[in-house]
């Protein structure tokens, strides 16, 4: 039910200033997400995707923290794991995760999803779905959410993606972000027929979490179109790593720069086919051309030492519609985040002075 390397026994402490920076970046991304210029630009780029108007209850912004305490965004997730388990883990360790957030606050988030989608009904049911949910590493979190939803008086079931049934809200944990796979066809029909409010959904993933966004966000021309305040623009641009699309036209140039880059497929998750440029083989590099990969400015993760072990870590910061909810660290050794390092895994984060 819980893998030995899922929970780290270690804790981190981040300064109050760092937490305030996290909250500001999240709030500024919400300013971008809701701006009329961005929505118009997004519509021009992706006119084929339906916008159901609701958002994503379980979002996260994942950061690396540089040696000079600058936050660099690694990726955005619309169906981030471990908010529920992280909250309970921090509670067990008597760490105040966030004075302004309690797990029961998620109820108002789901109710707001209904409202945003134009549903006037009272929230009565939430189903949780994923491919083969009982086989997922975080099935325990599905159980936690199901019992939480039931404690609110709601009907709730954990359902296999290919057998999912309609509910007021379907909490979608599938990594088939665009609902294109065979297993997602039933959910796609429910979604398009507006039988359920699906959170998250393809439009929100494309708008905020698709890794291709980092390419656009690296371009001066994009920010000139957004008409955001200079303060917001500067704050967002400072946290974004420079990102390129890997193509047959620039492959030689990118190869020559590889030691200062990190490579990942645009549609990957969980660090699949992700490589530090300094250690990538020519064969693996050429394979990335087949999967539409990104070449991203290398932002080395911070490190901490606990006992005789040194861990790299990133920060997973949860939010809903720009409101910061809490933060966990993921401790690991090796090239990329993983849940295979002894003493590593999700670690609680204290808010320091």
C-alpha positions in Angstrom: 0.0 0.0 0.0 2.9 2.4 0.8 6.2 1.8 -0.8 9.3 2.0 1.5 10.7 5.0 -0.4 7.4 7.0 -0.7 7.8 8.9 2.6 11.1 10.4 3.7 11.8 10.6 7.4 13.6 13.9 6.9 12.3 17.5 7.0 13.3 20.7 5.3 13.0 24.3 6.6 12.4 27.1 4.1 12.6 30.7 5.0 9.5 32.9 5.2 10.9 34.9 2.3 11.1 31.8 0.1 7.4 30.9 1.0 6.4 34.5 0.1 8.2 34.2 -3.2 6.4 30.9 -3.9 3.0 32.5 -3.2 3.8 35.5 -5.4 4.8 33.3 -8.4 1.7 31.2 -8.1 -0.5 34.3 -7.8 1.2 35.9 -10.8 0.7 32.7 -12.9 -3.0 33.1 -12.0 -2.8 36.7 -13.2 -1.5 35.3 -16.5 -4.0 32.5 -16.7 -7.0 34.8 -16.3 -5.8 37.7 -18.4 -7.9 38.4 -21.5 -4.7 38.7 -23.7 -3.6 35.2 -22.6 -7.0 33.7 -23.1 -7.2 35.2 -26.6 -3.7 34.1 -27.5 -4.4 30.6 -26.2 -7.6 30.4 -28.2 -5.6 31.3 -31.4 -3.1 28.6 -30.6 -5.6 25.8 -29.7 -8.9 26.6 -31.2 -9.8 22.8 -31.3 -10.0 22.3 -27.6 -13.3 22.9 -25.7 -13.1 25.1 -22.6 -15.5 23.8 -20.0 -14.7 26.9 -17.8 -13.8 24.9 -14.6 -10.1 24.5 -13.6 -8.1 21.9 -11.8 -8.5 21.2 -8.1 -5.1 19.6 -7.6 -2.6 21.8 -9.2 1.1 22.1 -8.3 4.0 24.2 -9.3 7.3 22.3 -9.0 10.5 24.3 -8.3 14.2 24.0 -7.9 15.8 26.3 -5.5 19.1 27.7 -6.6 22.1 28.3 -4.3 21.3 32.0 -4.2 17.7 31.2 -3.1 16.0 31.9 -6.5 13.1 29.7 -7.4 13.1 28.2 -10.9 10.0 26.5 -12.2 10.5 23.0 -13.5 6.9 22.1 -14.4 3.3 22.7 -13.7 0.9 19.9 -12.9 -2.9 19.9 -13.1 -3.4 16.6 -11.4 -0.5 16.6 -8.9 -0.3 13.8 -6.4 0.3 13.8 -2.6 -1.6 16.9 -1.5 -3.9 14.7 0.7 -1.2 12.4 2.0 1.3 15.3 2.4 -1.2 17.2 4.5 -1.8 14.2 6.8 1.9 13.4 7.0 2.7 17.0 8.1 -0.2 16.8 10.6 1.3 13.6 12.0 4.6 15.3 12.4 2.9 18.3 14.1 4.0 20.7 11.3 1.6 23.5 10.4 1.5 23.1 6.7 -0.4 26.3 6.0 -2.5 28.2 8.5 -4.9 29.2 5.7 -5.6 25.7 4.4 -7.3 22.7 5.8 -8.1 19.5 3.9 -11.8 20.1 4.3 -11.3 23.3 2.3 -11.1 21.1 -0.8 -14.9 20.8 -0.6 -15.3 24.5 -1.6 -12.9 23.9 -4.4 -15.0 21.1 -5.9 -18.2 23.1 -5.3 -16.5 25.9 -7.2 -15.7 23.6 -10.1 -19.4 22.9 -10.5 -20.2 26.6 -10.4 -17.5 27.5 -12.9 -18.8 24.8 -15.3 -22.3 26.4 -15.1 -23.9 23.8 -13.0 -26.4 25.1 -10.4 -26.9 21.8 -8.7 -25.7 20.9 -5.2 -22.5 18.8 -5.0 -23.6 15.2 -4.2 -21.0 12.9 -5.7 -17.3 12.7 -6.7 -15.8 9.7 -8.4 -12.0 9.2 -8.5 -10.6 7.5 -11.6 -7.3 6.3 -13.0 -6.0 3.4 -15.0 -6.0 0.3 -12.8 -6.2 2.4 -9.6 -5.5 -0.4 -7.2 -2.1 -0.9 -9.0 -1.1 2.8 -8.6 1.7 3.7 -6.2 -0.5 6.2 -4.6 -3.7 4.1 -4.3 -3.6 5.0 -0.6 -4.3 8.6 -1.5 -7.3 7.6 -3.5 -8.6 5.8 -0.4 -8.0 8.9 1.7 -9.9 11.1 -0.7 -12.8 8.7 -1.0 -13.2 8.7 2.8 -12.8 12.4 2.9 -15.6 12.9 0.3 -17.8 10.5 2.1 -17.3 12.4 5.4 -18.9 15.4 3.6 -21.9 13.2 2.9 -21.1 12.7 -0.8 -21.3 9.5 -2.8 -17.8 8.5 -3.9 -16.2 5.6 -5.7 -12.7 4.7 -7.0 -13.2 3.6 -10.5 -11.1 2.1 -13.3 -10.7 4.7 -16.1 -12.2 2.4 -18.8 -15.2 1.7 -16.6 -15.8 5.2 -15.1 -19.4 6.3 -14.6 -20.9 9.8 -14.4 -20.9 11.8 -11.1 -21.3 15.5 -10.3 -17.5 15.7 -10.4 -15.0 13.2 -11.7 -11.5 13.7 -10.1 -9.3 12.5 -12.9 -5.9 11.1 -11.9 -5.1 9.7 -15.4 -1.9 10.8 -17.1 -3.7 10.5 -20.5 -4.0 14.3 -20.3 -5.9 14.8 -23.5 -8.1 11.7 -23.1 -6.9 10.3 -26.4 -6.1 6.7 -25.4 -8.4 3.7 -25.7 -8.9 3.5 -21.9 -10.0 7.1 -21.8 -12.8 6.9 -24.3 -15.6 6.5 -21.8 -14.4 9.4 -19.7 -14.0 11.5 -22.9 -17.7 10.8 -23.8 -18.9 11.7 -20.3 -16.7 14.9 -20.5 -17.8 16.1 -23.9 -21.5 15.2 -23.2 -21.2 17.4 -20.0 -22.6 14.6 -17.9 -19.9 15.3 -15.3 -17.5 18.1 -14.4 -14.1 16.6 -15.0 -11.2 18.0 -13.0 -8.6 18.3 -14.3 -9.5 18.3 -18.0 -7.7 18.6 -21.4 -8.1 22.3 -21.8 -6.6 23.2 -18.4 -3.7 20.8 -19.0 -3.0 22.4 -22.3 -3.3 25.9 -20.9 -1.1 25.5 -17.9 0.7 22.2 -17.7 1.6 21.2 -21.3 5.4 21.4 -21.4 5.3 23.1 -24.7 4.2 26.2 -22.9 7.8 26.7 -21.7 8.9 27.3 -25.3 6.4 30.1 -25.7 7.2 31.5 -22.2 10.8 31.8 -23.3 10.0 34.1 -26.1 10.0 37.9 -25.8 7.2 38.2 -28.3 4.9 36.2 -26.1 5.3 38.6 -23.1 4.8 41.7 -25.3 1.4 40.4 -26.2 0.3 39.7 -22.6 -0.1 43.3 -21.4 0.7 42.3 -17.8 2.2 44.7 -15.3 6.1 45.0 -15.5 6.3 43.5 -12.0 4.3 40.4 -12.8 6.1 39.9 -16.1 9.5 40.2 -14.5 8.6 37.9 -11.7 7.4 35.2 -14.0 10.2 35.5 -16.5 12.8 35.3 -13.7 11.5 31.9 -12.5 11.3 30.3 -16.0 14.2 28.3 -17.5 15.0 29.1 -21.1 13.5 26.3 -23.2 13.9 25.2 -26.8 12.1 22.7 -29.0 14.4 19.9 -30.2 14.2 19.7 -34.0 16.1 18.2 -36.9 17.1 21.8 -37.8 18.7 22.6 -34.5 19.9 19.2 -33.3 23.6 19.9 -33.9 23.4 23.2 -32.1 21.6 21.7 -29.2 24.0 18.8 -29.0 26.9 21.2 -28.7 25.1 22.9 -25.8 23.9 19.7 -24.1 26.0 20.0 -21.0 24.0 23.0 -19.9 20.6 21.6 -20.8 18.1 19.1 -19.5 16.0 17.1 -21.9 12.4 15.8 -21.5 9.6 14.8 -23.9 6.8 17.3 -24.2 4.1 14.8 -23.2 6.0 12.9 -20.5 5.3 12.5 -16.8 7.1 11.1 -13.9 10.6 11.8 -15.4 10.2 9.3 -18.2 12.9 9.7 -20.9 14.3 12.7 -19.0 18.1 13.3 -19.1 20.7 15.6 -17.9 22.6 16.7 -21.0 26.0 16.0 -19.4 25.2 12.3 -19.2 23.0 11.7 -22.2 24.2 9.3 -24.9 24.1 10.2 -28.6 21.6 7.3 -29.1 19.3 8.5 -26.4 19.6 12.1 -27.7 18.6 11.1 -31.2 15.7 9.0 -29.8 14.3 12.2 -28.3 13.7 13.6 -31.8 11.0 10.9 -32.2 9.0 12.0 -29.2 9.0 15.8 -29.6 11.4 16.7 -26.8 12.3 19.9 -25.1 15.8 21.2 -24.3 15.6 23.2 -21.1 18.2 25.3 -19.4 19.7 23.1 -16.7 18.8 24.3 -13.2 20.6 22.0 -10.8 18.5 21.0 -7.8 19.5 22.1 -4.3 21.0 19.5 -2.0 20.7 18.7 1.7 22.7 16.4 3.9 21.1 14.2 6.5 23.5 12.0 8.4 25.8 10.3 5.9 23.4 10.8 3.0 23.2 13.8 0.6 19.9 14.3 -1.3 18.8 16.4 -4.2 15.4 17.9 -3.8 12.6 19.8 -5.6 9.6 21.6 -4.1 6.1 20.7 -5.0 3.8 23.6 -4.2 0.0 23.0 -4.3 -2.6 25.6 -5.3 -6.1 26.1 -6.6 -6.8 29.1 -8.7 -3.8 31.0 -7.5 -4.3 30.3 -3.8 -1.3 28.5 -2.2 -2.3 25.4 -0.2 1.0 23.8 1.0 4.4 22.5 0.0 6.2 19.2 0.0 9.8 18.4 -1.0 10.8 15.3 -3.0 14.2 14.0 -1.9 16.2 11.7 -4.2 19.6 10.6 -5.5 20.4 10.2 -9.2 19.5 12.2 -12.3 15.8 12.7 -11.8 13.2 12.6 -9.0 12.2 9.1 -8.1 10.7 7.1 -5.3 13.6 4.5 -5.2 16.1 6.3 -2.9 16.5 4.9 0.6 15.7 7.8 3.0 14.2 9.7 0.1 10.6 10.3 -1.1 8.2 13.0 -0.1 9.4 15.1 2.9 7.6 17.7 4.9 8.6 21.3 4.7 8.6 23.7 7.7 8.0 27.4 7.3 11.0 29.1 9.0 11.8 32.7 10.0 
